[in-house]
Each structure stands twice: as structure tokens, then as C-alpha cells.
Amino acid sequence: MSSSELNVKERQANSAGRDEEGLLSRLVEDVSGLVRSELTLAKSEVNQSVSDVKKGAASLAIGVAILVPGVTLLIAALVMIVEAFTGLEMWSSTLLVGLVITIIGAILLSSAKAKLSVENMVPTRTQSAVKKDADLVERKLS
């Protein structure tokens, strides 16, 4: 083999090595950019969830403050209606209405507790995107 042929083969080998380094470098940059975007998405989702919880809590507090006096008056009126139409004494009517109201309240509280659970705060879109990205990176590395 002549020296010019050896020089050509050396240049091709060096060029191939640089191409692999460039590909690896680009892959690392792409993965780090991907991780940064996923973190930004997660942060945005968590901030949105916290904002929603704050708004929900404020609405709940205002609603309770407005409803308590009104509901109290309605319950008193209901006790009087039960007493008037059934002939029960005041204490029996109050007990009956109080029992029904307590059951309804327990059901509503149970429902609200489920909606405010930690599971509803999980950034599911970010989890899904990260899983897809991890699968993509794994396939590219294979």
C-alpha cells in the first residue's frame, strides 16, 4: 500500500471517530435539553395544581361562611314544619331533622375529601411524557 492510500484511510478513521463523538455529544445535549423541558413541565403542572387547590380552599371557606347562617335558619324552619305536620314534639322533630342533616353532611364531606386527596395532585402528564422520553432514549442507545 502506498503512503497516500494510508493517509486516506487514516483520515477516514479519524473522520469516523469525530462523527461518533459528534453524535454522542448531540445525544447528550438532546437528553439534557429534554430533561430540562420535562422539569419545566413538571414545575408548571405542580404550580397549576397548587393554584387550583388555593382557589378551591378559598371558595370553600367563603361558601361555608355564607351558607352556615342560611342553612341554620332553614333547618330551624324544617324542624317547625315537621313538628306542625307530624304532631311530634319539638325535641323529636329536632332529633329527626338533625339525623338526616348529619347523614347528608357526612356524605358531602367524604366526597370533598376524596377530591382533595394527594392522588389528584400528581403531575400525570409529566409522568407520561418522561416515560415516553426515557423509552425513546433507551431505543436510541440500543
Phi and psi in radians as a Rosetta constraint file:
Dihedral C 1 N 2 CA 2 C 2 CIRCULARHARMONIC -1.455 0.35
Dihedral N 2 CA 2 C 2 N 3 CIRCULARHARMONIC 2.891 0.35
Dihedral C 2 N 3 CA 3 C 3 CIRCULARHARMONIC -1.186 0.35
Dihedral N 3 CA 3 C 3 N 4 CIRCULARHARMONIC -0.535 0.35
Dihedral C 3 N 4 CA 4 C 4 CIRCULARHARMONIC -1.206 0.35
Dihedral N 4 CA 4 C 4 N 5 CIRCULARHARMONIC -0.631 0.35
Dihedral C 4 N 5 CA 5 C 5 CIRCULARHARMONIC -1.177 0.35
Dihedral N 5 CA 5 C 5 N 6 CIRCULARHARMONIC -0.660 0.35
Dihedral C 5 N 6 CA 6 C 6 CIRCULARHARMONIC -1.129 0.35
Dihedral N 6 CA 6 C 6 N 7 CIRCULARHARMONIC -0.732 0.35
Dihedral C 6 N 7 CA 7 C 7 CIRCULARHARMONIC -1.090 0.35
Dihedral N 7 CA 7 C 7 N 8 CIRCULARHARMONIC -0.691 0.35
Dihedral C 7 N 8 CA 8 C 8 CIRCULARHARMONIC -1.112 0.35
Dihedral N 8 CA 8 C 8 N 9 CIRCULARHARMONIC -0.775 0.35
Dihedral C 8 N 9 CA 9 C 9 CIRCULARHARMONIC -1.154 0.35
Dihedral N 9 CA 9 C 9 N 10 CIRCULARHARMONIC -0.662 0.35
Dihedral C 9 N 10 CA 10 C 10 CIRCULARHARMONIC -1.119 0.35
Dihedral N 10 CA 10 C 10 N 11 CIRCULARHARMONIC -0.757 0.35
Dihedral C 10 N 11 CA 11 C 11 CIRCULARHARMONIC -1.102 0.35
Dihedral N 11 CA 11 C 11 N 12 CIRCULARHARMONIC -0.701 0.35
Dihedral C 11 N 12 CA 12 C 12 CIRCULARHARMONIC -1.142 0.35
Dihedral N 12 CA 12 C 12 N 13 CIRCULARHARMONIC -0.715 0.35
Dihedral C 12 N 13 CA 13 C 13 CIRCULARHARMONIC -1.131 0.35
Dihedral N 13 CA 13 C 13 N 14 CIRCULARHARMONIC -0.771 0.35
Dihedral C 13 N 14 CA 14 C 14 CIRCULARHARMONIC -1.107 0.35
Dihedral N 14 CA 14 C 14 N 15 CIRCULARHARMONIC -0.717 0.35
Dihedral C 14 N 15 CA 15 C 15 CIRCULARHARMONIC -1.109 0.35
Dihedral N 15 CA 15 C 15 N 16 CIRCULARHARMONIC -0.739 0.35
Dihedral C 15 N 16 CA 16 C 16 CIRCULARHARMONIC -1.105 0.35
Dihedral N 16 CA 16 C 16 N 17 CIRCULARHARMONIC -0.700 0.35
Dihedral C 16 N 17 CA 17 C 17 CIRCULARHARMONIC -1.121 0.35
Dihedral N 17 CA 17 C 17 N 18 CIRCULARHARMONIC -0.727 0.35
Dihedral C 17 N 18 CA 18 C 18 CIRCULARHARMONIC -1.154 0.35
Dihedral N 18 CA 18 C 18 N 19 CIRCULARHARMONIC -0.656 0.35
Dihedral C 18 N 19 CA 19 C 19 CIRCULARHARMONIC -1.090 0.35
Dihedral N 19 CA 19 C 19 N 20 CIRCULARHARMONIC -0.735 0.35
Dihedral C 19 N 20 CA 20 C 20 CIRCULARHARMONIC -1.136 0.35
Dihedral N 20 CA 20 C 20 N 21 CIRCULARHARMONIC -0.737 0.35
Dihedral C 20 N 21 CA 21 C 21 CIRCULARHARMONIC -1.094 0.35
Dihedral N 21 CA 21 C 21 N 22 CIRCULARHARMONIC -0.717 0.35
Dihedral C 21 N 22 CA 22 C 22 CIRCULARHARMONIC -1.109 0.35
Dihedral N 22 CA 22 C 22 N 23 CIRCULARHARMONIC -0.739 0.35
Dihedral C 22 N 23 CA 23 C 23 CIRCULARHARMONIC -1.108 0.35
Dihedral N 23 CA 23 C 23 N 24 CIRCULARHARMONIC -0.776 0.35
Dihedral C 23 N 24 CA 24 C 24 CIRCULARHARMONIC -1.128 0.35
Dihedral N 24 CA 24 C 24 N 25 CIRCULARHARMONIC -0.720 0.35
Dihedral C 24 N 25 CA 25 C 25 CIRCULARHARMONIC -1.097 0.35
Dihedral N 25 CA 25 C 25 N 26 CIRCULARHARMONIC -0.771 0.35
Dihedral C 25 N 26 CA 26 C 26 CIRCULARHARMONIC -1.119 0.35
Dihedral N 26 CA 26 C 26 N 27 CIRCULARHARMONIC -0.673 0.35
Dihedral C 26 N 27 CA 27 C 27 CIRCULARHARMONIC -1.103 0.35
Dihedral N 27 CA 27 C 27 N 28 CIRCULARHARMONIC -0.776 0.35
Dihedral C 27 N 28 CA 28 C 28 CIRCULARHARMONIC -1.090 0.35
Dihedral N 28 CA 28 C 28 N 29 CIRCULARHARMONIC -0.752 0.35
Dihedral C 28 N 29 CA 29 C 29 CIRCULARHARMONIC -1.100 0.35
Dihedral N 29 CA 29 C 29 N 30 CIRCULARHARMONIC -0.751 0.35
Dihedral C 29 N 30 CA 30 C 30 CIRCULARHARMONIC -1.110 0.35
Dihedral N 30 CA 30 C 30 N 31 CIRCULARHARMONIC -0.754 0.35
Dihedral C 30 N 31 CA 31 C 31 CIRCULARHARMONIC -1.133 0.35
Dihedral N 31 CA 31 C 31 N 32 CIRCULARHARMONIC -0.761 0.35
Dihedral C 31 N 32 CA 32 C 32 CIRCULARHARMONIC -1.165 0.35
Dihedral N 32 CA 32 C 32 N 33 CIRCULARHARMONIC -0.646 0.35
Dihedral C 32 N 33 CA 33 C 33 CIRCULARHARMONIC -1.118 0.35
Dihedral N 33 CA 33 C 33 N 34 CIRCULARHARMONIC -0.694 0.35
Dihedral C 33 N 34 CA 34 C 34 CIRCULARHARMONIC -1.107 0.35
Dihedral N 34 CA 34 C 34 N 35 CIRCULARHARMONIC -0.771 0.35
Dihedral C 34 N 35 CA 35 C 35 CIRCULARHARMONIC -1.099 0.35
Dihedral N 35 CA 35 C 35 N 36 CIRCULARHARMONIC -0.730 0.35
Dihedral C 35 N 36 CA 36 C 36 CIRCULARHARMONIC -1.073 0.35
Dihedral N 36 CA 36 C 36 N 37 CIRCULARHARMONIC -0.765 0.35
Dihedral C 36 N 37 CA 37 C 37 CIRCULARHARMONIC -1.164 0.35
Dihedral N 37 CA 37 C 37 N 38 CIRCULARHARMONIC -0.630 0.35
Dihedral C 37 N 38 CA 38 C 38 CIRCULARHARMONIC -1.161 0.35
Dihedral N 38 CA 38 C 38 N 39 CIRCULARHARMONIC -0.681 0.35
Dihedral C 38 N 39 CA 39 C 39 CIRCULARHARMONIC -1.139 0.35
Dihedral N 39 CA 39 C 39 N 40 CIRCULARHARMONIC -0.688 0.35
Dihedral C 39 N 40 CA 40 C 40 CIRCULARHARMONIC -1.106 0.35
Dihedral N 40 CA 40 C 40 N 41 CIRCULARHARMONIC -0.746 0.35
Dihedral C 40 N 41 CA 41 C 41 CIRCULARHARMONIC -1.091 0.35
Dihedral N 41 CA 41 C 41 N 42 CIRCULARHARMONIC -0.775 0.35
Dihedral C 41 N 42 CA 42 C 42 CIRCULARHARMONIC -1.081 0.35
Dihedral N 42 CA 42 C 42 N 43 CIRCULARHARMONIC -0.768 0.35
Dihedral C 42 N 43 CA 43 C 43 CIRCULARHARMONIC -1.075 0.35
Dihedral N 43 CA 43 C 43 N 44 CIRCULARHARMONIC -0.753 0.35
Dihedral C 43 N 44 CA 44 C 44 CIRCULARHARMONIC -1.105 0.35
Dihedral N 44 CA 44 C 44 N 45 CIRCULARHARMONIC -0.748 0.35
Dihedral C 44 N 45 CA 45 C 45 CIRCULARHARMONIC -1.130 0.35
Dihedral N 45 CA 45 C 45 N 46 CIRCULARHARMONIC -0.747 0.35
Dihedral C 45 N 46 CA 46 C 46 CIRCULARHARMONIC -1.140 0.35
Dihedral N 46 CA 46 C 46 N 47 CIRCULARHARMONIC -0.748 0.35
Dihedral C 46 N 47 CA 47 C 47 CIRCULARHARMONIC -1.052 0.35
Dihedral N 47 CA 47 C 47 N 48 CIRCULARHARMONIC -0.720 0.35
Dihedral C 47 N 48 CA 48 C 48 CIRCULARHARMONIC -1.121 0.35
Dihedral N 48 CA 48 C 48 N 49 CIRCULARHARMONIC -0.727 0.35
Dihedral C 48 N 49 CA 49 C 49 CIRCULARHARMONIC -1.114 0.35
Dihedral N 49 CA 49 C 49 N 50 CIRCULARHARMONIC -0.751 0.35
Dihedral C 49 N 50 CA 50 C 50 CIRCULARHARMONIC -1.123 0.35
Dihedral N 50 CA 50 C 50 N 51 CIRCULARHARMONIC -0.725 0.35
Dihedral C 50 N 51 CA 51 C 51 CIRCULARHARMONIC -1.074 0.35
Dihedral N 51 CA 51 C 51 N 52 CIRCULARHARMONIC -0.747 0.35
Dihedral C 51 N 52 CA 52 C 52 CIRCULARHARMONIC -1.100 0.35
Dihedral N 52 CA 52 C 52 N 53 CIRCULARHARMONIC -0.700 0.35
Dihedral C 52 N 53 CA 53 C 53 CIRCULARHARMONIC -1.159 0.35
Dihedral N 53 CA 53 C 53 N 54 CIRCULARHARMONIC -0.721 0.35
Dihedral C 53 N 54 CA 54 C 54 CIRCULARHARMONIC -1.071 0.35
Dihedral N 54 CA 54 C 54 N 55 CIRCULARHARMONIC -0.812 0.35
Dihedral C 54 N 55 CA 55 C 55 CIRCULARHARMONIC -1.097 0.35
Dihedral N 55 CA 55 C 55 N 56 CIRCULARHARMONIC -0.724 0.35
Dihedral C 55 N 56 CA 56 C 56 CIRCULARHARMONIC -1.114 0.35
Dihedral N 56 CA 56 C 56 N 57 CIRCULARHARMONIC -0.724 0.35
Dihedral C 56 N 57 CA 57 C 57 CIRCULARHARMONIC -1.163 0.35
Dihedral N 57 CA 57 C 57 N 58 CIRCULARHARMONIC -0.710 0.35
Dihedral C 57 N 58 CA 58 C 58 CIRCULARHARMONIC -1.126 0.35
Dihedral N 58 CA 58 C 58 N 59 CIRCULARHARMONIC -0.779 0.35
Dihedral C 58 N 59 CA 59 C 59 CIRCULARHARMONIC -1.088 0.35
Dihedral N 59 CA 59 C 59 N 60 CIRCULARHARMONIC -0.690 0.35
Dihedral C 59 N 60 CA 60 C 60 CIRCULARHARMONIC -1.099 0.35
Dihedral N 60 CA 60 C 60 N 61 CIRCULARHARMONIC -0.793 0.35
Dihedral C 60 N 61 CA 61 C 61 CIRCULARHARMONIC -1.104 0.35
Dihedral N 61 CA 61 C 61 N 62 CIRCULARHARMONIC -0.777 0.35
Dihedral C 61 N 62 CA 62 C 62 CIRCULARHARMONIC -1.137 0.35
Dihedral N 62 CA 62 C 62 N 63 CIRCULARHARMONIC -0.750 0.35
Dihedral C 62 N 63 CA 63 C 63 CIRCULARHARMONIC -1.057 0.35
Dihedral N 63 CA 63 C 63 N 64 CIRCULARHARMONIC -0.746 0.35
Dihedral C 63 N 64 CA 64 C 64 CIRCULARHARMONIC -1.123 0.35
Dihedral N 64 CA 64 C 64 N 65 CIRCULARHARMONIC -0.751 0.35
Dihedral C 64 N 65 CA 65 C 65 CIRCULARHARMONIC -1.079 0.35
Dihedral N 65 CA 65 C 65 N 66 CIRCULARHARMONIC -0.593 0.35
Dihedral C 65 N 66 CA 66 C 66 CIRCULARHARMONIC -1.435 0.35
Dihedral N 66 CA 66 C 66 N 67 CIRCULARHARMONIC -0.656 0.35
Dihedral C 66 N 67 CA 67 C 67 CIRCULARHARMONIC -1.337 0.35
Dihedral N 67 CA 67 C 67 N 68 CIRCULARHARMONIC -0.556 0.35
Dihedral C 67 N 68 CA 68 C 68 CIRCULARHARMONIC -0.989 0.35
Dihedral N 68 CA 68 C 68 N 69 CIRCULARHARMONIC -0.901 0.35
Dihedral C 68 N 69 CA 69 C 69 CIRCULARHARMONIC -1.115 0.35
Dihedral N 69 CA 69 C 69 N 70 CIRCULARHARMONIC -0.717 0.35
Dihedral C 69 N 70 CA 70 C 70 CIRCULARHARMONIC -1.122 0.35
Dihedral N 70 CA 70 C 70 N 71 CIRCULARHARMONIC -0.782 0.35
Dihedral C 70 N 71 CA 71 C 71 CIRCULARHARMONIC -1.150 0.35
Dihedral N 71 CA 71 C 71 N 72 CIRCULARHARMONIC -0.643 0.35
Dihedral C 71 N 72 CA 72 C 72 CIRCULARHARMONIC -1.053 0.35
Dihedral N 72 CA 72 C 72 N 73 CIRCULARHARMONIC -0.771 0.35
Dihedral C 72 N 73 CA 73 C 73 CIRCULARHARMONIC -1.167 0.35
Dihedral N 73 CA 73 C 73 N 74 CIRCULARHARMONIC -0.702 0.35
Dihedral C 73 N 74 CA 74 C 74 CIRCULARHARMONIC -1.137 0.35
Dihedral N 74 CA 74 C 74 N 75 CIRCULARHARMONIC -0.659 0.35
Dihedral C 74 N 75 CA 75 C 75 CIRCULARHARMONIC -1.163 0.35
Dihedral N 75 CA 75 C 75 N 76 CIRCULARHARMONIC -0.736 0.35
Dihedral C 75 N 76 CA 76 C 76 CIRCULARHARMONIC -1.058 0.35
Dihedral N 76 CA 76 C 76 N 77 CIRCULARHARMONIC -0.736 0.35
Dihedral C 76 N 77 CA 77 C 77 CIRCULARHARMONIC -1.132 0.35
Dihedral N 77 CA 77 C 77 N 78 CIRCULARHARMONIC -0.700 0.35
Dihedral C 77 N 78 CA 78 C 78 CIRCULARHARMONIC -1.096 0.35
Dihedral N 78 CA 78 C 78 N 79 CIRCULARHARMONIC -0.710 0.35
Dihedral C 78 N 79 CA 79 C 79 CIRCULARHARMONIC -1.052 0.35
Dihedral N 79 CA 79 C 79 N 80 CIRCULARHARMONIC -0.733 0.35
Dihedral C 79 N 80 CA 80 C 80 CIRCULARHARMONIC -1.175 0.35
Dihedral N 80 CA 80 C 80 N 81 CIRCULARHARMONIC -0.638 0.35
Dihedral C 80 N 81 CA 81 C 81 CIRCULARHARMONIC -1.153 0.35
Dihedral N 81 CA 81 C 81 N 82 CIRCULARHARMONIC -0.785 0.35
Dihedral C 81 N 82 CA 82 C 82 CIRCULARHARMONIC -1.065 0.35
Dihedral N 82 CA 82 C 82 N 83 CIRCULARHARMONIC -0.740 0.35
Dihedral C 82 N 83 CA 83 C 83 CIRCULARHARMONIC -1.099 0.35
Dihedral N 83 CA 83 C 83 N 84 CIRCULARHARMONIC -0.756 0.35
Dihedral C 83 N 84 CA 84 C 84 CIRCULARHARMONIC -1.217 0.35
Dihedral N 84 CA 84 C 84 N 85 CIRCULARHARMONIC -0.723 0.35
Dihedral C 84 N 85 CA 85 C 85 CIRCULARHARMONIC -1.538 0.35
Dihedral N 85 CA 85 C 85 N 86 CIRCULARHARMONIC -0.335 0.35
Dihedral C 85 N 86 CA 86 C 86 CIRCULARHARMONIC -1.838 0.35
Dihedral N 86 CA 86 C 86 N 87 CIRCULARHARMONIC -0.338 0.35
Dihedral C 86 N 87 CA 87 C 87 CIRCULARHARMONIC 1.438 0.35
Dihedral N 87 CA 87 C 87 N 88 CIRCULARHARMONIC 0.076 0.35
Dihedral C 87 N 88 CA 88 C 88 CIRCULARHARMONIC -1.225 0.35
Dihedral N 88 CA 88 C 88 N 89 CIRCULARHARMONIC 2.741 0.35
Dihedral C 88 N 89 CA 89 C 89 CIRCULARHARMONIC -1.278 0.35
Dihedral N 89 CA 89 C 89 N 90 CIRCULARHARMONIC 2.856 0.35
Dihedral C 89 N 90 CA 90 C 90 CIRCULARHARMONIC -1.001 0.35
Dihedral N 90 CA 90 C 90 N 91 CIRCULARHARMONIC -0.759 0.35
Dihedral C 90 N 91 CA 91 C 91 CIRCULARHARMONIC -1.122 0.35
Dihedral N 91 CA 91 C 91 N 92 CIRCULARHARMONIC -0.652 0.35
Dihedral C 91 N 92 CA 92 C 92 CIRCULARHARMONIC -1.216 0.35
Dihedral N 92 CA 92 C 92 N 93 CIRCULARHARMONIC -0.732 0.35
Dihedral C 92 N 93 CA 93 C 93 CIRCULARHARMONIC -1.082 0.35
Dihedral N 93 CA 93 C 93 N 94 CIRCULARHARMONIC -0.737 0.35
Dihedral C 93 N 94 CA 94 C 94 CIRCULARHARMONIC -1.120 0.35
Dihedral N 94 CA 94 C 94 N 95 CIRCULARHARMONIC -0.737 0.35
Dihedral C 94 N 95 CA 95 C 95 CIRCULARHARMONIC -1.101 0.35
Dihedral N 95 CA 95 C 95 N 96 CIRCULARHARMONIC -0.785 0.35
Dihedral C 95 N 96 CA 96 C 96 CIRCULARHARMONIC -1.104 0.35
Dihedral N 96 CA 96 C 96 N 97 CIRCULARHARMONIC -0.876 0.35
Dihedral C 96 N 97 CA 97 C 97 CIRCULARHARMONIC -1.128 0.35
Dihedral N 97 CA 97 C 97 N 98 CIRCULARHARMONIC -0.726 0.35
Dihedral C 97 N 98 CA 98 C 98 CIRCULARHARMONIC -1.063 0.35
Dihedral N 98 CA 98 C 98 N 99 CIRCULARHARMONIC -0.683 0.35
Dihedral C 98 N 99 CA 99 C 99 CIRCULARHARMONIC -1.130 0.35
Dihedral N 99 CA 99 C 99 N 100 CIRCULARHARMONIC -0.814 0.35
Dihedral C 99 N 100 CA 100 C 100 CIRCULARHARMONIC -1.099 0.35
Dihedral N 100 CA 100 C 100 N 101 CIRCULARHARMONIC -0.790 0.35
Dihedral C 100 N 101 CA 101 C 101 CIRCULARHARMONIC -1.099 0.35
Dihedral N 101 CA 101 C 101 N 102 CIRCULARHARMONIC -0.702 0.35
Dihedral C 101 N 102 CA 102 C 102 CIRCULARHARMONIC -1.111 0.35
Dihedral N 102 CA 102 C 102 N 103 CIRCULARHARMONIC -0.731 0.35
Dihedral C 102 N 103 CA 103 C 103 CIRCULARHARMONIC -1.116 0.35
Dihedral N 103 CA 103 C 103 N 104 CIRCULARHARMONIC -0.789 0.35
Dihedral C 103 N 104 CA 104 C 104 CIRCULARHARMONIC -1.068 0.35
Dihedral N 104 CA 104 C 104 N 105 CIRCULARHARMONIC -0.772 0.35
Dihedral C 104 N 105 CA 105 C 105 CIRCULARHARMONIC -1.080 0.35
Dihedral N 105 CA 105 C 105 N 106 CIRCULARHARMONIC -0.707 0.35
Dihedral C 105 N 106 CA 106 C 106 CIRCULARHARMONIC -1.118 0.35
Dihedral N 106 CA 106 C 106 N 107 CIRCULARHARMONIC -0.699 0.35
Dihedral C 106 N 107 CA 107 C 107 CIRCULARHARMONIC -1.125 0.35
Dihedral N 107 CA 107 C 107 N 108 CIRCULARHARMONIC -0.784 0.35
Dihedral C 107 N 108 CA 108 C 108 CIRCULARHARMONIC -1.117 0.35
Dihedral N 108 CA 108 C 108 N 109 CIRCULARHARMONIC -0.719 0.35
Dihedral C 108 N 109 CA 109 C 109 CIRCULARHARMONIC -1.137 0.35
Dihedral N 109 CA 109 C 109 N 110 CIRCULARHARMONIC -0.687 0.35
Dihedral C 109 N 110 CA 110 C 110 CIRCULARHARMONIC -1.089 0.35
Dihedral N 110 CA 110 C 110 N 111 CIRCULARHARMONIC -0.733 0.35
Dihedral C 110 N 111 CA 111 C 111 CIRCULARHARMONIC -1.127 0.35
Dihedral N 111 CA 111 C 111 N 112 CIRCULARHARMONIC -0.756 0.35
Dihedral C 111 N 112 CA 112 C 112 CIRCULARHARMONIC -1.133 0.35
Dihedral N 112 CA 112 C 112 N 113 CIRCULARHARMONIC -0.683 0.35
Dihedral C 112 N 113 CA 113 C 113 CIRCULARHARMONIC -1.084 0.35
Dihedral N 113 CA 113 C 113 N 114 CIRCULARHARMONIC -0.712 0.35
Dihedral C 113 N 114 CA 114 C 114 CIRCULARHARMONIC -1.121 0.35
Dihedral N 114 CA 114 C 114 N 115 CIRCULARHARMONIC -0.673 0.35
Dihedral C 114 N 115 CA 115 C 115 CIRCULARHARMONIC -1.241 0.35
Dihedral N 115 CA 115 C 115 N 116 CIRCULARHARMONIC -0.465 0.35
Dihedral C 115 N 116 CA 116 C 116 CIRCULARHARMONIC -1.688 0.35
Dihedral N 116 CA 116 C 116 N 117 CIRCULARHARMONIC 0.304 0.35
Dihedral C 116 N 117 CA 117 C 117 CIRCULARHARMONIC -1.277 0.35
Dihedral N 117 CA 117 C 117 N 118 CIRCULARHARMONIC 2.845 0.35
Dihedral C 117 N 118 CA 118 C 118 CIRCULARHARMONIC -1.124 0.35
Dihedral N 118 CA 118 C 118 N 119 CIRCULARHARMONIC -0.554 0.35
Dihedral C 118 N 119 CA 119 C 119 CIRCULARHARMONIC -1.051 0.35
Dihedral N 119 CA 119 C 119 N 120 CIRCULARHARMONIC -0.519 0.35
Dihedral C 119 N 120 CA 120 C 120 CIRCULARHARMONIC -1.330 0.35
Dihedral N 120 CA 120 C 120 N 121 CIRCULARHARMONIC -0.171 0.35
Dihedral C 120 N 121 CA 121 C 121 CIRCULARHARMONIC -1.664 0.35
Dihedral N 121 CA 121 C 121 N 122 CIRCULARHARMONIC -0.067 0.35
Dihedral C 121 N 122 CA 122 C 122 CIRCULARHARMONIC -1.261 0.35
Dihedral N 122 CA 122 C 122 N 123 CIRCULARHARMONIC 2.285 0.35
Dihedral C 122 N 123 CA 123 C 123 CIRCULARHARMONIC -1.340 0.35
Dihedral N 123 CA 123 C 123 N 124 CIRCULARHARMONIC 1.414 0.35
Dihedral C 123 N 124 CA 124 C 124 CIRCULARHARMONIC -1.145 0.35
Dihedral N 124 CA 124 C 124 N 125 CIRCULARHARMONIC -0.632 0.35
Dihedral C 124 N 125 CA 125 C 125 CIRCULARHARMONIC -1.128 0.35
Dihedral N 125 CA 125 C 125 N 126 CIRCULARHARMONIC -0.700 0.35
Dihedral C 125 N 126 CA 126 C 126 CIRCULARHARMONIC -1.154 0.35
Dihedral N 126 CA 126 C 126 N 127 CIRCULARHARMONIC -0.755 0.35
Dihedral C 126 N 127 CA 127 C 127 CIRCULARHARMONIC -1.015 0.35
Dihedral N 127 CA 127 C 127 N 128 CIRCULARHARMONIC -0.759 0.35
Dihedral C 127 N 128 CA 128 C 128 CIRCULARHARMONIC -1.133 0.35
Dihedral N 128 CA 128 C 128 N 129 CIRCULARHARMONIC -0.766 0.35
Dihedral C 128 N 129 CA 129 C 129 CIRCULARHARMONIC -1.140 0.35
Dihedral N 129 CA 129 C 129 N 130 CIRCULARHARMONIC -0.714 0.35
Dihedral C 129 N 130 CA 130 C 130 CIRCULARHARMONIC -1.127 0.35
Dihedral N 130 CA 130 C 130 N 131 CIRCULARHARMONIC -0.705 0.35
Dihedral C 130 N 131 CA 131 C 131 CIRCULARHARMONIC -1.107 0.35
Dihedral N 131 CA 131 C 131 N 132 CIRCULARHARMONIC -0.773 0.35
Dihedral C 131 N 132 CA 132 C 132 CIRCULARHARMONIC -1.074 0.35
Dihedral N 132 CA 132 C 132 N 133 CIRCULARHARMONIC -0.756 0.35
Dihedral C 132 N 133 CA 133 C 133 CIRCULARHARMONIC -1.144 0.35
Dihedral N 133 CA 133 C 133 N 134 CIRCULARHARMONIC -0.692 0.35
Dihedral C 133 N 134 CA 134 C 134 CIRCULARHARMONIC -1.121 0.35
Dihedral N 134 CA 134 C 134 N 135 CIRCULARHARMONIC -0.697 0.35
Dihedral C 134 N 135 CA 135 C 135 CIRCULARHARMONIC -1.118 0.35
Dihedral N 135 CA 135 C 135 N 136 CIRCULARHARMONIC -0.703 0.35
Dihedral C 135 N 136 CA 136 C 136 CIRCULARHARMONIC -1.117 0.35
Dihedral N 136 CA 136 C 136 N 137 CIRCULARHARMONIC -0.802 0.35
Dihedral C 136 N 137 CA 137 C 137 CIRCULARHARMONIC -1.097 0.35
Dihedral N 137 CA 137 C 137 N 138 CIRCULARHARMONIC -0.730 0.35
Dihedral C 137 N 138 CA 138 C 138 CIRCULARHARMONIC -1.071 0.35
Dihedral N 138 CA 138 C 138 N 139 CIRCULARHARMONIC -0.734 0.35
Dihedral C 138 N 139 CA 139 C 139 CIRCULARHARMONIC -1.153 0.35
Dihedral N 139 CA 139 C 139 N 140 CIRCULARHARMONIC -0.666 0.35
Dihedral C 139 N 140 CA 140 C 140 CIRCULARHARMONIC -1.195 0.35
Dihedral N 140 CA 140 C 140 N 141 CIRCULARHARMONIC -0.587 0.35
Dihedral C 140 N 141 CA 141 C 141 CIRCULARHARMONIC -1.350 0.35
Dihedral N 141 CA 141 C 141 N 142 CIRCULARHARMONIC -0.361 0.35
